[in-house]
Amino acid sequence: DFPNEISSWEKLLHPEDHDRVLAALHAAAADETGTVKYEVEYRVKMPDGSYQWFRDSAEASRRLNGTARRMVGIFVNVDKRKQAEAVAEQASSALKDAYDAANRANRAKTEFLSNMSHDIRTPMNAIVGMTAIAHANIGNQERVVDCLGKITQASRHLLALVNEVLDM
């Protein structure tokens, strides 16, 4: 049983909802045209001290001069719906976080592969190029030895990169 008096009822309003609910109630009661509707969802303190959500819809019963005499309406417990909405919001937030994490991982993977592609191709090109130069200069021992040194250096660098990737 909820009180019929506004002063008793407003003491049961959740502090975060209090001003908003009373402003809506007073706006609907003060509107002599009857166009301002009172439809609000808010928390009410229960006898055990907990709060539950309610939906309140009302219209002012008016005197002949248009002033409000009393509010007549319906007061419905919507706590289970609000709890379900909160669970759905948490699930939606978790899903968005997972989606964002997957996108970050995908960007990191793409960047990693791009970097690896460049890092692997550089020593491979040196190996292929130096091998071709050595072949073209087979009679020039000094040039071939220089190319073999560069091939050895590029091969070691490539092997170190491959080992690093495999260790990851």
C-alpha positions in Angstrom: 0.0 0.0 0.0 1.4 3.3 -1.1 0.3 6.6 0.5 -2.2 8.8 -1.3 -0.7 12.1 0.0 2.1 13.6 -2.1 4.2 14.6 0.9 4.2 11.0 2.2 4.8 9.5 -1.3 7.7 11.8 -2.2 9.6 10.6 0.8 9.7 7.2 -0.8 11.3 8.4 -4.0 14.9 7.5 -4.7 17.1 10.6 -4.2 18.3 10.5 -7.8 14.7 10.4 -9.1 13.1 12.8 -6.6 13.4 16.2 -8.4 12.7 14.8 -11.9 9.5 13.0 -10.8 8.1 15.9 -8.8 8.9 18.3 -11.7 7.0 16.1 -14.1 4.1 15.8 -11.6 3.8 19.5 -11.0 4.1 20.3 -14.7 1.2 18.0 -15.5 -0.9 19.4 -12.6 -0.2 23.0 -13.5 -1.0 22.6 -17.2 -4.6 23.9 -17.5 -4.8 22.8 -21.1 -4.4 19.1 -20.2 -1.8 18.5 -22.9 1.2 17.9 -20.6 1.1 14.2 -19.7 2.6 12.7 -16.5 4.4 9.5 -17.5 7.5 8.7 -15.5 9.6 5.7 -14.4 11.3 6.0 -11.1 12.4 4.0 -8.0 10.4 3.8 -4.9 11.6 2.7 -1.5 10.0 -0.6 -0.4 9.2 -1.5 3.3 12.4 -3.7 3.4 14.5 -0.6 2.4 15.3 -1.7 -1.1 14.2 0.2 -4.2 12.0 -1.0 -7.0 11.2 0.6 -10.4 7.6 1.8 -11.1 5.9 3.3 -14.1 3.5 6.0 -13.2 1.0 7.4 -15.7 -1.6 10.0 -14.7 -3.8 12.8 -15.8 -5.2 15.6 -13.7 -8.9 15.6 -12.7 -9.8 19.2 -13.2 -12.2 21.7 -11.8 -14.4 23.7 -14.2 -11.8 26.5 -14.3 -9.1 24.1 -15.5 -7.1 23.9 -12.3 -6.1 20.4 -11.1 -8.1 18.8 -8.4 -6.3 15.5 -8.1 -4.2 13.1 -10.2 -5.8 9.9 -11.5 -3.8 7.2 -13.0 -2.0 3.9 -12.8 1.1 2.9 -10.9 2.8 -0.3 -12.3 5.8 -2.2 -10.9 8.3 -2.5 -13.8 11.3 -3.7 -11.7 11.7 -7.0 -13.5 11.7 -5.3 -16.9 14.3 -2.7 -15.6 16.5 -5.5 -14.3 16.2 -7.3 -17.7 17.2 -4.1 -19.4 20.2 -3.7 -17.1 21.3 -7.3 -17.9 20.8 -6.7 -21.6 22.8 -3.4 -21.4 25.7 -5.2 -19.6 25.7 -8.0 -22.2 25.6 -5.4 -25.0 28.5 -3.5 -23.4 30.5 -6.8 -23.0 29.8 -7.6 -26.6 30.9 -4.2 -27.8 34.1 -4.5 -25.7 34.8 -8.0 -27.3 34.1 -6.5 -30.8 36.5 -3.6 -30.1 39.2 -6.0 -28.8 38.8 -8.2 -31.9 39.2 -5.2 -34.1 42.3 -4.1 -32.2 43.7 -7.6 -32.5 43.0 -7.7 -36.2 44.7 -4.3 -36.7 47.7 -5.5 -34.8 47.8 -8.7 -36.8 47.7 -6.7 -40.1 50.4 -4.4 -38.9 52.6 -7.3 -37.8 52.2 -9.1 -41.1 53.0 -6.0 -43.0 56.1 -5.4 -41.0 57.1 -9.0 -41.2 56.6 -9.0 -45.0 58.9 -6.0 -45.3 61.5 -7.4 -42.8 61.6 -10.8 -44.5 61.7 -9.5 -48.1 64.6 -7.2 -47.5 67.2 -9.9 -46.7 65.6 -12.2 -49.3 66.1 -9.6 -52.0 69.7 -9.1 -50.9 70.3 -12.9 -51.1 68.7 -13.2 -54.5 70.4 -10.1 -55.8 73.9 -10.9 -54.5 73.5 -14.5 -55.9 72.7 -13.1 -59.4 75.7 -10.7 -59.2 78.0 -13.5 -58.0 76.8 -15.6 -60.9 77.4 -12.8 -63.4 80.9 -12.3 -62.0 82.0 -15.9 -61.6 85.4 -15.2 -63.0 86.0 -12.3 -60.6 86.9 -14.0 -57.3 87.1 -10.8 -55.3 83.5 -9.7 -56.4 82.2 -13.3 -55.8 83.7 -13.3 -52.3 82.2 -9.9 -51.5 78.8 -11.2 -52.7 79.1 -14.4 -50.6 79.8 -12.3 -47.5 76.7 -10.2 -48.1 74.7 -13.3 -48.8 75.9 -14.9 -45.5 75.1 -11.7 -43.6 71.6 -11.4 -45.1 71.0 -15.2 -44.5 71.8 -14.9 -40.8 69.6 -11.8 -40.5 66.7 -13.7 -42.2 67.3 -16.8 -40.0 67.2 -14.6 -36.9 63.9 -13.0 -38.0 62.4 -16.4 -38.7 63.5 -17.7 -35.3 62.0 -14.6 -33.6 58.7 -15.1 -35.3 58.6 -18.8 -34.5 59.5 -18.1 -30.9 56.4 -15.8 -30.7 
